[in-house]
Amino acid sequence: MKLFYKADACSLASHIALQESGLPFEIEAVDLKTKLTASGTDFMKINAKGYVPALQLDSGEVLTEGPAIMQYIADQVPEKHLAPLADAMARYRLQGWLTFIGTELHKSFSPLFNPAVNADWKAASTANLERRLDYVAQHIDDRQFLLGNEFSIGDAYLFTVLG
């Protein structure tokens, strides 16, 4: 497997999942401005969306979107407990957290880094994020990790987004 990533980007969560999995993998950096990989390959031919992460499987297939990539990785090593089993209620709770992190946290940070966004919008975004982060803080108050006492891919994603 090969993970296409950019330093200091959300692809870190997939990289953490790969590290935790113990599976063999390679990494290749992507310049998101030029859309070229470190080896000079046109990244748009790998992922037409043009952003990271992208995971190229040994079969040549490519997975995109961090939560999907992390779930794939977790499912390759169920003994590592990076995600609950597919038929467990905890798996659906993980799905809920991955969705919440992606839609309510991850995307909510975007206006804060966009120079075209005015001060009022940034203030509204900050207030929204504060409410969402309060919810996360209350949830993990009596837990070691999002789903209880074991690290999961949800924790990798939350760590990355909060960073």
ABEGO torsion letter per residue (X at the ends): XBBBBBBGBAAAAAAAAAAAAGBBBBBBBBBAAAGBBAAGBBAAAABAAGBOBBBBBAAGBBBBEAAAAAAAAAAABAAAGABBBAABAAAAAAAAAAAAAAAAAAAAAAAAABAABBAAAAAAAAAAAAAAAAAAAAAAAABABAAEABBBAAAAAAAAAAX
